[in-house]
Structures are given as C-alpha cells and as structure tokens.
Amino acid sequence: GTEGSIAMRQAAKNLQVNPILLRNFMRERRWIYRKGEHWLAYQTKLDSGLLEHKLVTLHQESGRTKIVTRLRVTAKGISRLGEMLHGWWAAR
C-alpha cells in the first residue's frame, strides 16, 4: 500500500535537494521514466519496494472523472536515494 510513501516533491524536501535535480538523478539511473505528462517508476523499482504507484481519481470540470497514476517514493526508496546522493556529492 501507499502507507509511508511520499510524493516526489516531498521526497526532494526530505533529501534536501532540488526537485528537478532529484528527478534527473532518478531518470539517469533508470528509476523513473516519462509517460506523457507524468513520471512513472520502472517495474524493477516497484518490485524492489523503492517506488510505488498510487491511483488518484481526478474530478474534471466536465463532470467526468479521470484516474491517473502518481509516482510515490517509499521510506526504503528515500533511504537508498539518500545513500546514492551522498556518494554522488562526495565524488564530485
């Protein structure tokens, strides 16, 4: 479930990095990819419990509802990203 998982912006805040930097960092390391206007997790990252997809229902002005997939970072993902970012900063 999505207990304890957080949105990308909040993940960046927790890791004290710029959200765009984090997104690029994750994209370059094949954690996430872009699909239309959304970012999604690679299956390997979902399977290893680092990222999650949360289904969100949006209510549109037309009265229709639309279900979209939102990317979430788990506590395990935050921990792993923290280690990776630390190593990356140290190597610069």
C-alpha positions as CSV (number, residue, x, y, z in Angstrom):
1,G,0.0,0.0,0.0
2,T,1.0,3.7,0.0
3,E,1.5,3.9,3.7
4,G,4.6,5.9,4.4
5,S,5.2,6.7,0.7
6,I,5.5,10.3,-0.3
7,A,5.3,12.4,-3.5
8,M,8.5,13.4,-5.4
9,R,8.4,17.0,-4.2
10,Q,8.3,15.9,-0.6
11,A,11.0,13.3,-1.2
12,A,13.2,16.1,-2.6
13,K,12.5,18.2,0.5
14,N,13.4,15.3,2.8
15,L,16.6,14.7,0.9
16,Q,17.3,18.4,0.8
17,V,17.8,18.5,-2.9
18,N,16.2,20.5,-5.7
19,P,13.2,18.5,-7.1
20,I,14.4,18.8,-10.7
21,L,17.9,17.6,-9.7
22,L,16.3,14.6,-7.9
23,R,14.0,13.8,-10.9
24,N,17.0,13.9,-13.3
25,F,19.1,11.9,-10.9
26,M,16.4,9.2,-10.8
27,R,15.8,9.3,-14.5
28,E,19.5,8.9,-15.4
29,R,19.7,5.9,-13.1
30,R,16.6,4.3,-14.6
31,W,14.4,4.6,-11.6
32,I,11.7,6.6,-13.5
33,Y,10.7,7.4,-17.0
34,R,8.3,9.9,-18.5
35,K,5.0,8.9,-20.0
36,G,3.0,11.9,-21.4
37,E,3.0,14.5,-18.7
38,H,3.6,12.0,-15.8
39,W,6.6,10.3,-14.4
40,L,6.4,6.6,-13.7
41,A,8.6,4.0,-12.0
42,Y,10.4,1.2,-13.8
43,Q,9.0,-2.2,-12.8
44,T,12.2,-3.2,-11.2
45,K,11.9,-0.3,-8.7
46,L,8.3,-1.2,-8.0
47,D,9.2,-4.8,-7.4
48,S,12.1,-3.9,-5.0
49,G,9.8,-1.6,-3.0
50,L,11.7,1.6,-3.7
51,L,8.9,3.3,-5.5
52,E,5.1,2.9,-5.7
53,H,2.3,3.9,-8.0
54,K,-0.8,5.4,-6.4
55,L,-4.0,5.6,-8.3
56,V,-5.7,9.0,-7.9
57,T,-9.2,10.0,-9.1
58,L,-9.4,13.5,-10.6
59,H,-12.7,15.2,-10.9
60,Q,-12.8,17.2,-14.1
61,E,-14.8,20.4,-14.8
62,S,-16.8,18.5,-17.4
63,G,-18.1,16.3,-14.5
64,R,-16.1,13.3,-15.7
65,T,-13.6,11.6,-13.5
66,K,-10.2,10.5,-14.7
67,I,-7.9,8.0,-12.9
68,V,-4.2,8.9,-13.1
69,T,-1.1,7.2,-11.8
70,R,1.0,9.1,-9.3
71,L,4.6,8.2,-8.5
72,R,5.5,7.8,-4.8
73,V,8.8,7.2,-3.1
74,T,8.8,4.7,-0.2
75,A,10.8,5.0,3.0
76,K,13.1,2.4,1.6
77,G,13.4,4.4,-1.6
78,I,14.3,7.6,0.4
79,S,16.9,5.7,2.3
80,R,18.5,4.3,-0.9
81,L,18.4,7.6,-2.7
82,G,20.0,9.3,0.3
83,E,22.9,6.9,0.2
84,M,23.3,7.3,-3.6
85,L,23.1,11.1,-3.5
86,H,25.7,11.2,-0.6
87,G,28.1,9.1,-2.7
88,W,27.4,11.2,-5.8
89,W,28.1,14.5,-3.9
90,A,31.2,13.1,-2.3
91,A,32.6,12.0,-5.7
92,R,32.1,15.5,-7.3
